[in-house]
């Protein structure tokens, strides 16, 4: 995953979900901070020994690790929009 593709995924997701936040992307890495009021989330896509993972670190420091973009988006949705129903389909181009 290129840093540019990562940024496109995260920016588009927050735009579609209408999340009022500030995004700070790391240069040359597939990671960012999502700042929402006093809350600070960290989101990253990493290559590890057994494959690729998505990692979300919540404001309380607890981590959620996911094997796919679908499960990461589902988890992120639950954190950022807990009152919304879970999406079952992801459209990508």
Secondary structure, DSSP 8 states (H G I E B T S, - for coil): --HHHHHHHHHHHHHHTT---EEEE-TTSSEEEEEETTEEEEEEEEEETTEEEEEEE-TTS-EEEESSHHHHHHHHHHHH-TTS---------
